[in-house]
Amino acid sequence: MTQGRSETKQNCWEFNGCGRAADHGPEGGKEVCPVSTSLQFDNRNGGKNGGRYCWRVPAGDSSSAGNRPVPNWADDTRDCIRCGFFRKVLKEEGPELRM
């Protein structure tokens, strides 16, 4: 099944209110989050760029997940499993969730 972007689906930077989304530009000296520019993940789980697939962005590409770097999925999933945004996407996508 092909998943298209739904305007009602929230991206991680919107959920976290980090102010680091690419379309907002740097706010208050914050760098733009690589998750918001990860074109390879565009439309995954209906998000913009990596916005609903942030847990798969490599650890080397730090992003704001509660102001913590996103862990490498293969190394440590505990932070993601505890993350409110991850749980939200899991609930919204159900069996269609792209891991």
Secondary structure, DSSP 4 states (H G I P E B T S, - for coil): -PPPP-TTSPPHHHHHT-S--TTT---TTPPPPGGGG-GGGTTGGG-STTTT-GGGS-TTS---SSSSPPPPTTT--HHHHH-HHHHHHHHHHGGG---
